[in-house]
């Protein structure tokens, strides 16, 4: 795989879009709603989720170098992720972008929700804290969160890998 999303006309924009998604677990509609002024010199950003209307806090400290580099010449009142006409990107435009990336990577499992699920899966793998992840995602139960990040399937496969029934195979058979 020699594809790099940083390449191309909007490479820096696309790379930061992916990094924010992977590191915050925000829905794409909420990422695309961010403005430069919200992230300039602010490591803690408060948003209201479009889908749930619930308040959400995101921490951008670890992305500060990439964010600062990307926004250095952008005006505060502009959306963080725009098209050539400086209009905010739509979720549909990002979906098309991800489909292009997926094709170049010979993948069929990449979409606008992929970043959120990937964040959740890896957050859980690193912390084993399903309760906090449930709150981050604003889910109503741990079961929903586990199903959402594919944890149930993961656990089943791990458990089944070491499970076997049957008769012992005789070497002298």
Backbone as JSON Lines, residues from 0, in Angstrom:
{"i":0,"aa":"X","n":[0.85,-1.17,0.0],"ca":[0.0,0.0,0.0],"c":[0.9,1.24,0.0]}
{"i":1,"aa":"X","n":[0.91,1.98,-1.08],"ca":[1.75,3.17,-1.16],"c":[0.93,4.44,-1.21]}
{"i":2,"aa":"X","n":[-0.32,4.37,-0.77],"ca":[-1.19,5.54,-0.78],"c":[-0.99,6.36,0.5]}
{"i":3,"aa":"X","n":[-0.89,7.66,0.34],"ca":[-0.73,8.56,1.49],"c":[-1.78,9.67,1.39]}
{"i":4,"aa":"X","n":[-2.72,9.75,2.35],"ca":[-3.76,10.78,2.28],"c":[-3.21,12.2,2.37]}
{"i":5,"aa":"X","n":[-1.95,12.37,2.78],"ca":[-1.34,13.7,2.87],"c":[-1.0,14.26,1.48]}
{"i":6,"aa":"X","n":[-0.94,13.39,0.49],"ca":[-0.6,13.84,-0.86],"c":[-1.81,14.49,-1.53]}
{"i":7,"aa":"X","n":[-1.55,15.26,-2.55],"ca":[-2.63,15.88,-3.31],"c":[-2.92,17.3,-2.86]}
{"i":8,"aa":"X","n":[-3.83,17.95,-3.59],"ca":[-4.18,19.34,-3.36],"c":[-4.62,19.61,-1.92]}
{"i":9,"aa":"X","n":[-5.44,18.73,-1.39],"ca":[-5.99,18.93,-0.04],"c":[-5.4,17.93,0.96]}
{"i":10,"aa":"X","n":[-4.17,17.53,0.73],"ca":[-3.55,16.5,1.57],"c":[-3.47,16.86,3.03]}
{"i":11,"aa":"X","n":[-3.04,18.09,3.32],"ca":[-2.94,18.51,4.73],"c":[-4.32,18.54,5.38]}
{"i":12,"aa":"X","n":[-5.29,19.07,4.66],"ca":[-6.66,19.12,5.18],"c":[-7.16,17.71,5.47]}
{"i":13,"aa":"X","n":[-6.98,16.81,4.51],"ca":[-7.47,15.44,4.65],"c":[-6.77,14.72,5.81]}
{"i":14,"aa":"X","n":[-5.46,14.94,5.95],"ca":[-4.71,14.3,7.03],"c":[-5.21,14.78,8.38]}
{"i":15,"aa":"X","n":[-5.44,16.09,8.53],"ca":[-5.92,16.62,9.81],"c":[-7.34,16.14,10.09]}
{"i":16,"aa":"X","n":[-8.16,16.09,9.08],"ca":[-9.52,15.58,9.22],"c":[-9.49,14.16,9.78]}
{"i":17,"aa":"X","n":[-8.64,13.33,9.22],"ca":[-8.51,11.94,9.67],"c":[-7.96,11.9,11.1]}
{"i":18,"aa":"X","n":[-6.94,12.69,11.38],"ca":[-6.35,12.7,12.73],"c":[-7.35,13.15,13.79]}
{"i":19,"aa":"X","n":[-8.12,14.18,13.5],"ca":[-9.12,14.64,14.47],"c":[-10.17,13.55,14.69]}
{"i":20,"aa":"X","n":[-10.61,12.92,13.62],"ca":[-11.58,11.83,13.76],"c":[-11.04,10.67,14.58]}
{"i":21,"aa":"X","n":[-9.82,10.27,14.3],"ca":[-9.21,9.13,15.01],"c":[-8.94,9.43,16.47]}
{"i":22,"aa":"X","n":[-8.71,10.69,16.81],"ca":[-8.3,11.04,18.16],"c":[-9.38,11.65,19.03]}
{"i":23,"aa":"X","n":[-10.56,11.89,18.47],"ca":[-11.65,12.47,19.27],"c":[-12.89,11.6,19.32]}
{"i":24,"aa":"X","n":[-13.11,10.78,18.31],"ca":[-14.32,9.98,18.25],"c":[-15.56,10.79,17.89]}
{"i":25,"aa":"X","n":[-15.35,12.01,17.38],"ca":[-16.49,12.83,16.96],"c":[-17.13,12.27,15.7]}
{"i":26,"aa":"X","n":[-18.43,12.49,15.56],"ca":[-19.11,12.19,14.3],"c":[-18.6,13.16,13.25]}
{"i":27,"aa":"X","n":[-18.62,12.74,12.0],"ca":[-18.11,13.58,10.93],"c":[-18.86,14.91,10.87]}
{"i":28,"aa":"X","n":[-20.15,14.92,11.11],"ca":[-20.92,16.17,11.06],"c":[-20.4,17.17,12.1]}
{"i":29,"aa":"X","n":[-19.92,16.67,13.24],"ca":[-19.39,17.55,14.28],"c":[-17.98,18.02,13.96]}
{"i":30,"aa":"X","n":[-17.18,17.17,13.34],"ca":[-15.83,17.59,12.91],"c":[-15.95,18.7,11.87]}
{"i":31,"aa":"X","n":[-16.86,18.53,10.93],"ca":[-17.01,19.5,9.85],"c":[-17.61,20.82,10.32]}
{"i":32,"aa":"X","n":[-18.19,20.83,11.49],"ca":[-18.79,22.04,12.06],"c":[-17.77,22.89,12.83]}
{"i":33,"aa":"X","n":[-16.56,22.36,13.02],"ca":[-15.54,23.09,13.77],"c":[-15.05,24.3,12.98]}
{"i":34,"aa":"X","n":[-14.83,25.4,13.7],"ca":[-14.26,26.6,13.1],"c":[-12.85,26.82,13.61]}
{"i":35,"aa":"X","n":[-12.07,27.54,12.84],"ca":[-10.68,27.8,13.19],"c":[-10.58,28.43,14.58]}
{"i":36,"aa":"X","n":[-11.45,29.4,14.87],"ca":[-11.39,30.09,16.17],"c":[-11.61,29.15,17.35]}
{"i":37,"aa":"X","n":[-12.32,28.04,17.14],"ca":[-12.55,27.09,18.22],"c":[-11.29,26.32,18.59]}
{"i":38,"aa":"X","n":[-10.41,26.12,17.6],"ca":[-9.23,25.28,17.85],"c":[-7.94,26.08,17.94]}
{"i":39,"aa":"X","n":[-7.97,27.34,17.55],"ca":[-6.76,28.17,17.64],"c":[-6.49,28.48,19.11]}
{"i":40,"aa":"X","n":[-5.37,28.03,19.6],"ca":[-4.94,28.25,20.99],"c":[-5.85,27.63,22.04]}
{"i":41,"aa":"X","n":[-6.69,26.67,21.64],"ca":[-7.58,26.0,22.6],"c":[-7.35,24.49,22.5]}
{"i":42,"aa":"X","n":[-6.8,23.92,23.56],"ca":[-6.62,22.47,23.59],"c":[-7.88,21.74,24.05]}
{"i":43,"aa":"X","n":[-8.71,22.45,24.79],"ca":[-10.0,21.89,25.21],"c":[-11.09,22.65,24.46]}
{"i":44,"aa":"X","n":[-11.89,21.9,23.71],"ca":[-12.92,22.51,22.87],"c":[-14.28,21.96,23.3]}
{"i":45,"aa":"X","n":[-15.22,22.87,23.46],"ca":[-16.59,22.49,23.84],"c":[-17.48,22.59,22.61]}
{"i":46,"aa":"X","n":[-18.21,21.53,22.35],"ca":[-19.14,21.55,21.21],"c":[-20.5,21.03,21.67]}
{"i":47,"aa":"X","n":[-21.5,21.27,20.85],"ca":[-22.8,20.63,21.02],"c":[-22.98,19.71,19.82]}
{"i":48,"aa":"X","n":[-23.14,18.43,20.08],"ca":[-23.27,17.46,19.0],"c":[-24.52,17.74,18.18]}
{"i":49,"aa":"X","n":[-24.37,17.7,16.87],"ca":[-25.51,17.97,15.99],"c":[-26.61,16.92,16.16]}
{"i":50,"aa":"X","n":[-26.2,15.65,16.24],"ca":[-27.19,14.57,16.28],"c":[-27.95,14.52,17.61]}
{"i":51,"aa":"X","n":[-27.2,14.6,18.72],"ca":[-27.82,14.39,20.03],"c":[-28.16,15.68,20.75]}
{"i":52,"aa":"X","n":[-27.6,16.8,20.29],"ca":[-27.74,18.11,20.96],"c":[-27.11,18.11,22.35]}
{"i":53,"aa":"X","n":[-26.29,17.1,22.64],"ca":[-25.62,17.02,23.94],"c":[-24.27,17.72,23.87]}
{"i":54,"aa":"X","n":[-23.85,18.25,25.02],"ca":[-22.55,18.91,25.12],"c":[-21.45,17.86,25.09]}
{"i":55,"aa":"X","n":[-20.33,18.24,24.51],"ca":[-19.2,17.32,24.41],"c":[-17.91,18.12,24.54]}
{"i":56,"aa":"X","n":[-16.95,17.56,25.23],"ca":[-15.64,18.18,25.41],"c":[-14.64,17.34,24.63]}
{"i":57,"aa":"X","n":[-13.79,18.01,23.84],"ca":[-12.74,17.27,23.14],"c":[-11.38,17.86,23.52]}
{"i":58,"aa":"X","n":[-10.42,16.99,23.6],"ca":[-9.06,17.38,23.97],"c":[-8.17,17.28,22.73]}
{"i":59,"aa":"X","n":[-7.53,18.39,22.38],"ca":[-6.72,18.45,21.16],"c":[-5.23,18.63,21.43]}
{"i":60,"aa":"X","n":[-4.82,18.49,22.68],"ca":[-3.42,18.74,23.06],"c":[-2.43,17.98,22.19]}
{"i":61,"aa":"X","n":[-2.67,16.71,21.96],"ca":[-1.71,15.89,21.21],"c":[-1.69,16.22,19.72]}
{"i":62,"aa":"X","n":[-2.71,16.91,19.24],"ca":[-2.76,17.29,17.83],"c":[-2.34,18.74,17.6]}
{"i":63,"aa":"X","n":[-1.92,19.41,18.68],"ca":[-1.6,20.84,18.59],"c":[-0.6,21.17,17.47]}
{"i":64,"aa":"X","n":[0.52,20.44,17.3],"ca":[1.46,20.8,16.22],"c":[0.81,20.73,14.83]}
{"i":65,"aa":"X","n":[0.03,19.69,14.58],"ca":[-0.62,19.54,13.27],"c":[-1.67,20.62,13.06]}
{"i":66,"aa":"X","n":[-2.44,20.92,14.11],"ca":[-3.48,21.94,14.01],"c":[-2.83,23.31,13.75]}
{"i":67,"aa":"X","n":[-1.82,23.65,14.53],"ca":[-1.17,24.96,14.36],"c":[-0.59,25.13,12.96]}
{"i":68,"aa":"X","n":[0.03,24.09,12.46],"ca":[0.6,24.15,11.12],"c":[-0.51,24.38,10.07]}
{"i":69,"aa":"X","n":[-1.61,23.65,10.22],"ca":[-2.71,23.72,9.25],"c":[-3.42,25.08,9.28]}
{"i":70,"aa":"X","n":[-3.62,25.66,10.46],"ca":[-4.44,26.88,10.57],"c":[-3.63,28.16,10.52]}
{"i":71,"aa":"X","n":[-2.31,28.08,10.4],"ca":[-1.48,29.28,10.54],"c":[-1.91,30.43,9.63]}
{"i":72,"aa":"X","n":[-2.4,30.15,8.43],"ca":[-2.81,31.21,7.5],"c":[-4.32,31.31,7.32]}
{"i":73,"aa":"X","n":[-5.08,30.64,8.17],"ca":[-6.54,30.66,8.03],"c":[-7.17,31.69,8.96]}
{"i":74,"aa":"X","n":[-8.22,32.38,8.49],"ca":[-8.92,33.33,9.36],"c":[-9.75,32.61,10.42]}
{"i":75,"aa":"X","n":[-9.91,33.24,11.56],"ca":[-10.64,32.64,12.68],"c":[-12.07,32.26,12.34]}
{"i":76,"aa":"X","n":[-12.74,33.04,11.51],"ca":[-14.16,32.79,11.26],"c":[-14.42,31.72,10.2]}
{"i":77,"aa":"X","n":[-13.36,31.12,9.65],"ca":[-13.54,30.09,8.61],"c":[-13.73,28.72,9.26]}
{"i":78,"aa":"X","n":[-14.48,27.88,8.55],"ca":[-14.59,26.49,9.0],"c":[-13.23,25.83,8.86]}
{"i":79,"aa":"X","n":[-12.96,24.89,9.7],"ca":[-11.66,24.22,9.7],"c":[-11.44,23.42,8.41]}
{"i":80,"aa":"X","n":[-12.5,22.79,7.93],"ca":[-12.38,21.94,6.74],"c":[-13.3,22.46,5.64]}
{"i":81,"aa":"X","n":[-12.68,23.03,4.61],"ca":[-13.45,23.65,3.53],"c":[-13.04,23.09,2.18]}
{"i":82,"aa":"X","n":[-13.88,23.41,1.19],"ca":[-13.55,23.05,-0.19],"c":[-12.8,24.21,-0.85]}
{"i":83,"aa":"X","n":[-12.6,24.12,-2.15],"ca":[-11.85,25.17,-2.87],"c":[-12.52,26.54,-2.79]}
{"i":84,"aa":"X","n":[-13.83,26.55,-2.63],"ca":[-14.58,27.81,-2.55],"c":[-14.7,28.32,-1.1]}
{"i":85,"aa":"X","n":[-13.97,27.7,-0.21],"ca":[-13.96,28.04,1.22],"c":[-15.33,27.84,1.87]}
{"i":86,"aa":"X","n":[-16.11,26.92,1.3],"ca":[-17.36,26.51,1.92],"c":[-17.08,25.29,2.79]}
{"i":87,"aa":"X","n":[-17.81,25.13,3.9],"ca":[-17.55,23.95,4.74],"c":[-17.79,22.66,3.94]}
{"i":88,"aa":"X","n":[-16.93,21.69,4.16],"ca":[-17.14,20.38,3.53],"c":[-18.44,19.78,4.04]}
{"i":89,"aa":"X","n":[-19.12,19.03,3.2],"ca":[-20.31,18.31,3.62],"c":[-19.92,16.88,3.97]}
{"i":90,"aa":"X","n":[-20.75,16.22,4.74],"ca":[-20.51,14.82,5.09],"c":[-20.45,14.0,3.8]}
{"i":91,"aa":"X","n":[-21.3,14.33,2.83],"ca":[-21.31,13.62,1.56],"c":[-19.98,13.79,0.82]}
{"i":92,"aa":"X","n":[-19.41,14.98,0.86],"ca":[-18.12,15.22,0.2],"c":[-17.02,14.38,0.88]}
{"i":93,"aa":"X","n":[-17.07,14.28,2.2],"ca":[-16.08,13.47,2.91],"c":[-16.3,11.99,2.61]}
{"i":94,"aa":"X","n":[-17.56,11.58,2.5],"ca":[-17.86,10.2,2.14],"c":[-17.22,9.87,0.78]}
{"i":95,"aa":"X","n":[-17.38,10.76,-0.18],"ca":[-16.79,10.54,-1.51],"c":[-15.26,10.5,-1.41]}
{"i":96,"aa":"X","n":[-14.7,11.39,-0.62],"ca":[-13.25,11.4,-0.4],"c":[-12.79,10.07,0.18]}
{"i":97,"aa":"X","n":[-13.5,9.57,1.18],"ca":[-13.12,8.31,1.82],"c":[-13.28,7.13,0.86]}
{"i":98,"aa":"X","n":[-14.28,7.2,-0.02],"ca":[-14.44,6.13,-1.01],"c":[-13.25,6.12,-1.97]}
{"i":99,"aa":"X","n":[-12.77,7.31,-2.33],"ca":[-11.58,7.41,-3.18],"c":[-10.37,6.84,-2.46]}
{"i":100,"aa":"X","n":[-10.2,7.22,-1.2],"ca":[-9.09,6.69,-0.4],"c":[-9.19,5.17,-0.3]}
{"i":101,"aa":"X","n":[-10.4,4.67,-0.04],"ca":[-10.61,3.23,0.1],"c":[-10.23,2.49,-1.19]}
{"i":102,"aa":"X","n":[-10.65,3.04,-2.33],"ca":[-10.3,2.41,-3.62],"c":[-8.8,2.34,-3.8]}
{"i":103,"aa":"X","n":[-8.11,3.44,-3.48],"ca":[-6.65,3.48,-3.63],"c":[-5.96,2.51,-2.69]}
{"i":104,"aa":"X","n":[-6.61,2.21,-1.58],"ca":[-6.04,1.28,-0.6],"c":[-6.55,-0.14,-0.82]}
{"i":105,"aa":"X","n":[-7.39,-0.32,-1.85],"ca":[-8.0,-1.62,-2.14],"c":[-8.81,-2.13,-0.95]}
{"i":106,"aa":"X","n":[-9.6,-1.22,-0.36],"ca":[-10.44,-1.55,0.79],"c":[-11.89,-1.24,0.45]}
{"i":107,"aa":"X","n":[-12.78,-1.92,1.12],"ca":[-14.21,-1.66,0.92],"c":[-14.9,-1.3,2.24]}
{"i":108,"aa":"X","n":[-14.13,-1.19,3.3],"ca":[-14.71,-1.02,4.63],"c":[-14.41,0.34,5.26]}
{"i":109,"aa":"X","n":[-14.25,1.35,4.43],"ca":[-13.94,2.69,4.95],"c":[-15.08,3.64,4.63]}
{"i":110,"aa":"X","n":[-15.57,4.32,5.65],"ca":[-16.65,5.29,5.46],"c":[-16.49,6.43,6.45]}
{"i":111,"aa":"X","n":[-17.45,7.32,6.48],"ca":[-17.35,8.49,7.36],"c":[-17.43,8.1,8.84]}
{"i":112,"aa":"X","n":[-18.0,6.96,9.15],"ca":[-18.11,6.52,10.54],"c":[-16.91,5.7,10.99]}
{"i":113,"aa":"X","n":[-16.05,5.34,10.04],"ca":[-14.9,4.49,10.34],"c":[-13.99,5.09,11.4]}
{"i":114,"aa":"X","n":[-13.74,6.4,11.32],"ca":[-12.83,7.04,12.26],"c":[-13.38,6.97,13.69]}
{"i":115,"aa":"X","n":[-14.67,7.2,13.84],"ca":[-15.31,7.16,15.16],"c":[-15.22,5.76,15.76]}
{"i":116,"aa":"X","n":[-15.52,4.76,14.97],"ca":[-15.46,3.38,15.47],"c":[-14.02,2.97,15.77]}
{"i":117,"aa":"X","n":[-13.09,3.39,14.93],"ca":[-11.68,3.07,15.15],"c":[-11.19,3.72,16.45]}
{"i":118,"aa":"X","n":[-11.57,4.98,16.66],"ca":[-11.24,5.64,17.93],"c":[-11.76,4.81,19.09]}
{"i":119,"aa":"X","n":[-13.02,4.44,19.04],"ca":[-13.64,3.7,20.14],"c":[-12.96,2.37,20.4]}
{"i":120,"aa":"X","n":[-12.68,1.64,19.34],"ca":[-12.05,0.33,19.48],"c":[-10.68,0.46,20.14]}
{"i":121,"aa":"X","n":[-9.86,1.38,19.65],"ca":[-8.51,1.52,20.18],"c":[-8.49,2.19,21.56]}
{"i":122,"aa":"X","n":[-9.43,3.08,21.81],"ca":[-9.54,3.66,23.15],"c":[-9.8,2.53,24.14]}
{"i":123,"aa":"X","n":[-10.72,1.65,23.8],"ca":[-11.03,0.55,24.7],"c":[-9.84,-0.4,24.85]}
{"i":124,"aa":"X","n":[-9.16,-0.71,23.75],"ca":[-8.02,-1.63,23.82],"c":[-6.91,-1.06,24.72]}
{"i":125,"aa":"X","n":[-6.74,0.26,24.71],"ca":[-5.69,0.88,25.53],"c":[-6.12,1.07,26.99]}
{"i":126,"aa":"X","n":[-7.39,1.36,27.23],"ca":[-7.83,1.71,28.58],"c":[-8.67,0.63,29.27]}
{"i":127,"aa":"X","n":[-9.35,-0.21,28.49],"ca":[-10.31,-1.2,29.01],"c":[-11.39,-0.52,29.85]}
{"i":128,"aa":"X","n":[-11.71,0.72,29.5],"ca":[-12.69,1.52,30.25],"c":[-13.92,1.75,29.37]}
{"i":129,"aa":"X","n":[-14.82,0.78,29.4],"ca":[-16.02,0.86,28.55],"c":[-16.99,1.92,29.07]}
{"i":130,"aa":"X","n":[-16.98,2.17,30.38],"ca":[-17.88,3.16,30.96],"c":[-17.58,4.57,30.46]}
{"i":131,"aa":"X","n":[-16.3,4.95,30.47],"ca":[-15.93,6.28,29.97],"c":[-16.18,6.38,28.48]}
{"i":132,"aa":"X","n":[-15.87,5.32,27.74],"ca":[-16.13,5.33,26.29],"c":[-17.61,5.5,26.01]}
{"i":133,"aa":"X","n":[-18.43,4.85,26.79],"ca":[-19.89,5.0,26.66],"c":[-20.29,6.47,26.84]}
{"i":134,"aa":"X","n":[-19.67,7.15,27.82],"ca":[-19.97,8.57,28.04],"c":[-19.44,9.43,26.89]}
{"i":135,"aa":"X","n":[-18.24,9.11,26.4],"ca":[-17.68,9.86,25.27],"c":[-18.61,9.79,24.08]}
{"i":136,"aa":"X","n":[-19.13,8.6,23.81],"ca":[-20.01,8.4,22.67],"c":[-21.46,8.81,22.95]}
{"i":137,"aa":"X","n":[-21.77,9.16,24.19],"ca":[-23.15,9.48,24.58],"c":[-24.1,8.32,24.29]}
{"i":138,"aa":"X","n":[-23.62,7.1,24.55],"ca":[-24.47,5.92,24.39],"c":[-25.22,5.67,25.7]}
{"i":139,"aa":"X","n":[-26.37,5.03,25.6],"ca":[-27.18,4.8,26.79],"c":[-26.81,3.53,27.55]}
{"i":140,"aa":"X","n":[-26.0,2.66,26.95],"ca":[-25.59,1.45,27.67],"c":[-24.24,0.96,27.19]}
{"i":141,"aa":"X","n":[-23.57,0.2,28.07],"ca":[-22.29,-0.41,27.7],"c":[-22.47,-1.4,26.56]}
{"i":142,"aa":"X","n":[-23.6,-2.1,26.54],"ca":[-23.85,-3.09,25.49],"c":[-23.86,-2.43,24.11]}
{"i":143,"aa":"X","n":[-24.48,-1.27,24.03],"ca":[-24.52,-0.54,22.75],"c":[-23.11,-0.16,22.33]}
{"i":144,"aa":"X","n":[-22.32,0.33,23.27],"ca":[-20.95,0.75,22.96],"c":[-20.11,-0.45,22.52]}
{"i":145,"aa":"X","n":[-20.22,-1.56,23.22],"ca":[-19.46,-2.76,22.85],"c":[-19.83,-3.23,21.45]}
{"i":146,"aa":"X","n":[-21.11,-3.24,21.16],"ca":[-21.55,-3.66,19.82],"c":[-21.07,-2.67,18.77]}
{"i":147,"aa":"X","n":[-21.13,-1.39,19.07],"ca":[-20.74,-0.32,18.15],"c":[-19.29,-0.45,17.71]}
{"i":148,"aa":"X","n":[-18.39,-0.75,18.66],"ca":[-16.97,-0.83,18.32],"c":[-16.54,-2.24,17.9]}
{"i":149,"aa":"X","n":[-17.5,-3.17,17.84],"ca":[-17.18,-4.53,17.39],"c":[-16.5,-5.36,18.45]}
{"i":150,"aa":"X","n":[-16.62,-4.94,19.7],"ca":[-15.93,-5.63,20.78],"c":[-16.51,-7.02,21.0]}
{"i":151,"aa":"X","n":[-17.82,-7.17,20.9],"ca":[-18.42,-8.48,21.12],"c":[-17.85,-9.5,20.14]}
{"i":152,"aa":"X","n":[-17.76,-9.13,18.87],"ca":[-17.23,-10.03,17.85],"c":[-15.77,-10.36,18.13]}
{"i":153,"aa":"X","n":[-15.01,-9.37,18.56],"ca":[-13.6,-9.55,18.88],"c":[-13.42,-10.55,20.02]}
{"i":154,"aa":"X","n":[-14.21,-10.39,21.06],"ca":[-14.14,-11.28,22.22],"c":[-14.52,-12.7,21.81]}
{"i":155,"aa":"X","n":[-15.57,-12.83,21.03],"ca":[-16.01,-14.15,20.58],"c":[-14.9,-14.85,19.8]}
{"i":156,"aa":"X","n":[-14.29,-14.12,18.86],"ca":[-13.22,-14.73,18.05],"c":[-12.02,-15.14,18.9]}
{"i":157,"aa":"X","n":[-11.63,-14.29,19.86],"ca":[-10.5,-14.63,20.74],"c":[-10.81,-15.87,21.57]}
{"i":158,"aa":"X","n":[-12.01,-15.91,22.12],"ca":[-12.4,-17.05,22.95],"c":[-12.48,-18.33,22.13]}
{"i":159,"aa":"X","n":[-13.03,-18.21,20.93],"ca":[-13.19,-19.38,20.07],"c":[-11.84,-19.9,19.54]}
{"i":160,"aa":"X","n":[-10.86,-19.03,19.41],"ca":[-9.55,-19.44,18.89],"c":[-8.89,-20.47,19.79]}
{"i":161,"aa":"X","n":[-9.13,-20.4,21.08],"ca":[-8.52,-21.34,22.01],"c":[-9.43,-22.47,22.42]}
{"i":162,"aa":"X","n":[-10.57,-22.57,21.79],"ca":[-11.58,-23.56,22.18],"c":[-11.63,-24.69,21.16]}
{"i":163,"aa":"X","n":[-11.61,-25.93,21.66],"ca":[-11.73,-27.06,20.74],"c":[-12.28,-28.26,21.49]}
{"i":164,"aa":"X","n":[-13.16,-28.97,20.86],"ca":[-13.71,-30.21,21.38],"c":[-13.39,-31.31,20.38]}
{"i":165,"aa":"X","n":[-13.37,-32.5,20.84],"ca":[-13.17,-33.62,19.92],"c":[-12.35,-34.72,20.56]}
{"i":166,"aa":"X","n":[-12.06,-35.69,19.77],"ca":[-11.27,-36.82,20.22],"c":[-9.81,-36.54,19.93]}
{"i":167,"aa":"X","n":[-8.95,-37.04,20.81],"ca":[-7.52,-36.87,20.57],"c":[-7.12,-37.63,19.33]}
{"i":168,"aa":"X","n":[-6.26,-37.05,18.56],"ca":[-5.77,-37.7,17.35],"c":[-4.66,-38.65,17.74]}
{"i":169,"aa":"X","n":[-4.77,-39.86,17.31],"ca":[-3.75,-40.86,17.64],"c":[-2.63,-40.78,16.65]}
{"i":170,"aa":"X","n":[-1.39,-40.65,17.16],"ca":[-0.23,-40.53,16.3],"c":[0.05,-41.83,15.54]}
{"i":171,"aa":"X","n":[-0.32,-42.94,16.08],"ca":[-0.03,-44.24,15.45],"c":[-1.15,-44.69,14.53]}
{"i":172,"aa":"X","n":[-2.04,-43.84,14.23],"ca":[-3.22,-44.19,13.42],"c":[-2.83,-44.66,12.11]}
